[in-house]
Amino acid sequence: MSEDRLEEFLRTGNDWEKLKTSIPGVFVQKLPPYRSSPSRLAIEVNPVDASGNPTKRRGLLIRFTDEYDTFKEILNDEKFPKLLELLDKVNPGAGRRATKLDGDVLEI
């Protein structure tokens, strides 16, 4: 990952603009200034389609390391996969999306 490229993206990117990374489903997003806080970059985790484009309108935004640690703890809970399996059983069938990475990406 290039720190210079991220600094440039923070300076010149449009608010809410997303930058693809070399990790499928992971984007860097520029957040607009809010009240007294300046513009910031955040990581968005969002499933991708075969072209590497986000499939959801909004993904999971992670701004700080402690947020990442909290989400990691939640997702690694032993009950989480069991809940997903239950949802798979009760929800109507849904097709799985293929993943493929194309286009300009930020190498990590």
N, C-alpha and C positions, 0 to 999 in steps of 0.2 A: 504494500500500500504506500502511496506517495503522500507524504505530509504536505509537500508543496502544492500538489494537485488539490488536496482537500482545502488548503488555505485559499487557493484561487477560487474554488467552488463557493466557499463561504463569502468571499468578496464579490464575485461577479454573478453567481447563480441567482435565478429568480426565486421569490418566496414559494415554497412548497414544491420546488423542482426536485426531481429524483435523479440520482446518478447510479447507474447499474454498477455492480461489483462483480468480481469473478466467482462469487459464491451465489449459486442460483437461489433466488428468493430473498436475497439481502440487498438492500439499496441504502444509499446515503441520501437523506432528504434535508433540504434547507428549510429551517423553521423561521418564520418572520419574527421581527422584534415584537415584544409584548410588554406593555407598560414600560418599566425601566430596564428590562432585560434586552440585551442586543440580540441580533440574529444568531442562531446556533445551528449546528449540524446534529442530526440524530440518525440512528439506524432504524430502518423500517424492515420488518420481516413480513413478507407477503408471498403467498404461493404464486408461481409463475406458470404461464402457458408454454407451448412448444417453442415460441419465439423469445422467451425470456421476459415477457411483459407481465406485470402484476395482474392477477385474476380477480382480486378483491379491490373495492374502491379504497378501502383503508386497511392497512396492515397494522401490525403491532409496532408501535414506536418505542424505542429505547434510547433515552437521552444520557443516562449516567451508568457507571459501572455497578452501583448498588441496585439500580433497577434491574439490570441484567441478572445479577445474583439472585434477586427475589424471584424473577420469572423462571430462572433455571431451577430454583428450589421447588417452585410450584409444579413445573413440568416434569421434574424427576420424582415427584411423589409417587409411591407405589400404587396409589389408588387412581391416579390419572389415566393410565392406559385402560384400566377396568371400566372407568366411566366412558371412555371413547368407544370401547367395544359395545357397551350397552346402548350408546347412541346409534352406532352402526346397525344394531338389531332393530331398534324401534323406528328409526327414520326411514322414509321411503328411499329406494335405491337412487344412487347418484353416480354418474360416470367419473372415473378417475382422469385427471389431466396429465398429459405427458409433459416432461420437462426437458428443455434444450436451451443452451445458452448461445445467443447470437448478438452481433452488434458491438458497439463501443462499450467496453467495460473497464472498471477500475480493478486492476490486478491486485490481489491481496496476498 
